Amino acid sequence: MNYWLFKSEPTSYSIDDLVRDTTMRWDGIRNYQARNMLRDDVKKGDKIIFYHSSCAEPAAVGTAKVARAGYPDFTAWDPSSENPDAKSTPEKPMWFMVDITFSSKFKTQIRLKDMHENPRLADMRLLQKGNRLSIFPILKKHFETLVHLGAQ
């Protein structure tokens, strides 16, 4: 099993939206490195930390599970979608997505500034300079630490 951190702007799609929807497509990724992870590495059953980014208080806010492994992101073929890409076609898809299912909402959001102060999270990729990807792997110990902190 793999562990991931998925970032979402809460004004676009929040943990509360996932609570409401239960399962949703994680589409619209238009970065090759993130695409490769969605296509090749993210597997059904993997666990996810759901993270609110680009907001006043960036924070880990809950957990989810991968419900469906990578498959072609058909929103790229739709010119009216938020992220169309004319180079991507059903015959030669360039972009991939996964489906995720809600698992839990944290009782306490773990703010980015608090993560920086926690020694168990010191080597987490999120806390390294220059990390701008919307999804990336995390270690099991990071997942477990965030779940523990979120339960308090």
C-alpha positions as CSV (number, residue, x, y, z in Angstrom):
1,M,0.0,0.0,0.0
2,N,1.1,3.5,-0.8
3,Y,0.4,6.7,1.0
4,W,-0.2,10.0,-0.7
5,L,-0.9,13.7,-0.1
6,F,-3.4,15.2,-2.5
7,K,-3.7,19.0,-2.5
8,S,-6.9,20.8,-3.3
9,E,-7.9,24.5,-3.1
10,P,-10.9,24.5,-0.8
11,T,-12.7,27.1,-2.9
12,S,-12.5,24.6,-5.8
13,Y,-13.1,21.3,-4.0
14,S,-12.9,20.9,-0.2
15,I,-13.0,18.0,2.2
16,D,-16.7,19.0,2.8
17,D,-17.4,18.5,-0.9
18,L,-15.8,15.0,-0.6
19,V,-17.9,14.2,2.4
20,R,-21.0,15.2,0.4
21,D,-20.0,13.4,-2.8
22,T,-18.5,10.3,-1.0
23,T,-16.5,9.5,-4.2
24,M,-15.1,11.8,-6.9
25,R,-12.7,11.9,-9.8
26,W,-9.4,13.5,-9.2
27,D,-9.1,15.1,-12.6
28,G,-7.5,18.1,-14.2
29,I,-3.9,17.4,-13.4
30,R,-1.7,18.9,-16.1
31,N,1.8,18.3,-14.7
32,Y,3.8,15.5,-16.2
33,Q,5.4,14.3,-13.0
34,A,2.0,14.2,-11.2
35,R,0.4,12.6,-14.2
36,N,3.0,9.8,-14.2
37,M,2.2,9.1,-10.5
38,L,-1.5,9.0,-11.2
39,R,-1.0,6.7,-14.2
40,D,1.7,4.4,-12.8
41,D,1.9,4.5,-9.0
42,V,-1.4,5.4,-7.4
43,K,-3.3,2.2,-6.8
44,K,-6.7,1.2,-5.6
45,G,-6.7,1.0,-1.8
46,D,-3.9,3.5,-1.3
47,K,-4.5,5.9,1.5
48,I,-4.5,9.7,1.0
49,I,-4.1,12.8,3.2
50,F,-6.5,15.4,1.9
51,Y,-4.8,18.8,2.1
52,H,-6.3,22.3,1.6
53,S,-3.8,24.5,-0.2
54,S,-3.7,28.1,-1.6
55,C,-5.9,29.4,1.2
56,A,-5.4,31.5,4.4
57,E,-4.5,28.5,6.5
58,P,-3.1,25.6,4.4
59,A,-3.8,22.4,6.4
60,A,-4.3,18.6,6.3
61,V,-8.0,18.2,6.8
62,G,-8.8,14.5,6.4
63,T,-8.2,11.2,4.7
64,A,-9.5,9.4,1.6
65,K,-8.8,6.2,-0.2
66,V,-8.1,5.5,-3.8
67,A,-11.3,3.9,-5.2
68,R,-10.0,3.4,-8.8
69,A,-6.5,3.4,-10.1
70,G,-5.3,5.7,-12.9
71,Y,-7.4,5.9,-16.1
72,P,-7.4,8.5,-19.0
73,D,-8.6,11.9,-17.9
74,F,-11.4,12.4,-20.4
75,T,-11.9,16.1,-19.3
76,A,-8.9,16.9,-21.4
77,W,-10.9,16.0,-24.5
78,D,-13.8,18.3,-23.6
79,P,-13.1,21.9,-24.9
80,S,-15.6,23.3,-22.3
81,S,-13.9,21.7,-19.3
82,E,-11.7,23.7,-17.0
83,N,-8.5,22.0,-18.3
84,P,-8.9,21.1,-22.0
85,D,-5.9,19.9,-24.0
86,A,-6.3,19.5,-27.7
87,K,-3.2,17.2,-27.9
88,S,-4.9,14.6,-25.7
89,T,-7.3,12.3,-27.5
90,P,-9.2,9.1,-26.6
91,E,-6.7,7.2,-28.9
92,K,-3.6,8.8,-27.3
93,P,-4.5,10.1,-23.8
94,M,-1.9,12.4,-22.3
95,W,-3.5,12.9,-18.9
96,F,-4.8,10.5,-16.2
97,M,-7.0,10.7,-13.2
98,V,-8.0,8.5,-10.2
99,D,-11.2,8.2,-8.2
100,I,-11.0,8.8,-4.5
101,T,-13.5,8.0,-1.7
102,F,-13.9,9.9,1.6
103,S,-12.6,8.1,4.7
104,S,-12.5,10.7,7.5
105,K,-12.5,14.4,8.3
106,F,-10.0,15.5,11.0
107,K,-11.4,16.8,14.3
108,T,-8.5,19.2,14.2
109,Q,-7.0,20.5,11.0
110,I,-3.2,20.2,11.0
111,R,-1.9,23.6,9.8
112,L,1.2,23.8,7.7
113,K,2.9,26.0,10.2
114,D,2.3,23.3,12.9
115,M,3.7,20.6,10.6
116,H,6.9,22.5,10.4
117,E,7.2,22.3,14.2
118,N,6.6,18.6,14.4
119,P,9.9,16.5,14.4
120,R,8.1,13.4,13.1
121,L,7.2,15.3,9.9
122,A,10.5,17.0,9.4
123,D,11.4,14.9,6.4
124,M,8.0,15.1,4.7
125,R,8.1,16.2,1.1
126,L,5.4,18.9,1.7
127,L,7.8,20.7,4.0
128,Q,10.7,20.8,1.6
129,K,11.4,23.9,-0.5
130,G,10.2,24.0,-4.0
131,N,7.5,21.3,-3.6
132,R,4.6,22.5,-5.8
133,L,3.1,19.3,-7.0
134,S,-0.6,18.7,-6.3
135,I,0.0,15.1,-5.4
136,F,3.0,13.2,-4.1
137,P,3.9,10.2,-2.0
138,I,4.4,10.4,1.7
139,L,5.7,7.9,4.2
140,K,3.5,5.7,6.3
141,K,4.8,7.4,9.5
142,H,3.8,10.8,8.1
143,F,0.3,9.5,7.3
144,E,-0.1,8.0,10.8
145,T,1.3,11.1,12.5
146,L,-1.2,13.3,10.6
147,V,-4.1,11.0,11.4
148,H,-3.1,11.0,15.1
149,L,-2.8,14.8,15.2
150,G,-6.1,15.2,13.4
151,A,-7.9,13.0,15.9
152,Q,-7.1,15.3,18.8
